[in-house]
Amino acid sequence: MHGRLKRSRRNYSEAMSDAAALMSRLSAASQTLVLAESCTAGLVADLVAQVPGASRVFWGAYVSYTVAAKITMLGVDEGIIRRYGAVSRETVCAMAQGALQHSGADIAAAVTGLAGPEGDGTPVPVGTLWIATALRGKDVQAQVFHYTGSRQEVRSAAAGAVIQELIRRLSL
């Protein structure tokens, strides 16, 4: 799938509504969720945990903000990060796979990106985010997103996009 360049117009109540819908779908399917967050630093987990009854389906989250955390907590191969960068399809897929492997969850979502205002010294533009979803026993899917706005707007948009990608993946 190709990325989208946009400024997120979704608001907090829409994100919470999506999170509630996600929790409902997970509950109906008797599935549990694990998250691996980098640039969002726990924002997705916060949205999920605010839904009453989330503890029935939310295994937990890894906040792997640094390269070292991705390697240590999620088992991402250092060679992947060195070759493709921390903000890449390969890294976000490895994050999602690592979250599944290190948890008892059925589905994982991972996000990595550059929220700005400055870049990380690589050619990856600020506002670039990769989101991956992985279901136990199935393939990992990843998509790139491109957002504009302030650091907080980009992070909030990313958190909402993770929830939407999980809903999309569960609908397939």
N, C-alpha and C positions, 0 to 999 in steps of 0.2 A: 504494500500500500504506500501511497505517496503522502508526504507530510502536508500540513496545512499552515499557511501563513495567516494569522489572524490576531486580533485583539479580543481576548475573552470578554464576553458580555454576560456570561452566566453569573448569577449572584449566589450568595451563601445559601439561601433557602432552596434554590434549585439543586445545589450540590448535596444538601442534606436530604432532599427528596430522592435523589438518585442513590444515595447511600442506603436509605431505608429500603428502596426497591431492590438493591443488590442483596442486602441482608435477607430479605424475604425470599429471593430466588435461591440463595445458598441454603436457607433453612428448608425450603420445599424439596430441594435436591439432597438434603442431608450431607452437604459438603462444607468443608472448613477452608478458611482463607488465611494465607500468610502474605505479608508484604515485605518488600525490600526497597527502602526509600533512600535516595541520595539527596538530590537538590530540594526535595520537599520536606526533608528532615522531620518526618512524623505527621505532616498535615493530613495525609490520607488516613493514617491510623486514627487520628483524632476524629475525622468525619465518621469513620466506621464505628468507633467506640461510643459516639454520642447516640447511636441508635439503640433504643431499649431492646434488651435481649441479645445484643451483639456477642456476648460471651458464649452463646451456644454455637456460633459459627466462626468466630474470629480467633484464630490460633495465636496471633501476635504479629509483631513487626520487627524487622531489623532496620535500624537507621545506620546506614553504611555511607557516611558522608565523605570520607576520605578514601583514597586508593588503598591505603593500608587496611581500612575497615572492610572494604570489599573483599580483599584477599583473605583476611583473618576470619571475619564473621561468616562470609558466604562461600569461601573457597574458590573465588574467581582466580583463574590462572593469571599470574603476573604477566606472562607472555602475551595474553590476549590484550591486556591494558596497554602494554608497551607497544604492541603492533597496531592496534586499532584506536586506542585512546579510551579514556574513562567515559566519554560521551559518544557511544557507538552502539550499533545493533548487537555486535558481538558481546560487548560488556553487559548490556542490559539483559540479554538472553542468558548469559552465565549467571547473572544476579538472580534471575527468576528460578533457574534450575537449582542454584545453590540454596535458595530459600526453601524450595520443596524438599531437597535432600536433607536439610538440617532441621526440618519440622515434621510434624505428623499431618500437615494440611493436605487437602486435595487439589487446591488451586492456589497459584501464586501470581502476584503482580509485582513488577519492579519498575522503577523510574530512575533515570539519571539524566542530567542536563546542566545547562548553564543559565542561571536565572539573572545574571548581571549584577550590577551594571557593567562590570568589566569581564573580559574573557579569561581564559586560563592559559593564554600563550599559544594555543593551537589555532589552526584555521577554522575551527568550529565556531559559528557565529552565536552571539548571545541570543537567548530565546529558543535555542535548539534543545529539544527534549526527546528522549527515547523512552517508550513504554513497552514492556513485554508482559505477556500473560502465558502461564504454563499450567496445564492440567496434568495431573499424575497419569502417566501412561500414554500421553499424547504429545504432539509437537509443541514447540514454543513459537509464539507469534509475536512479532515486534512491529512497531510503527513509529515513525518520526513525526514530531510536531514542531512547528515554528510559531512562537508567540512574540508579540510586541507588548511593551508596557513596562511598568516599574518592576523591580525585583519581586515585590510582594504580589503584584498582579500575575506575573509569570508563574510564580510558585503556586498560587491559588488556582490558576488555570490548569496547571499540571496535575494538581491533586484531583480536581474535578474530572480531568481527562482519564486518569487512572480508573476512577469509578466507572466512567462510561465505557472504557475498553473492557473492563471485567463484565459488565452487563452484556455488551456486544458478544463477547466470547462465550458466555453462558447461553446465549440465544442461538448459537450455531448448531 
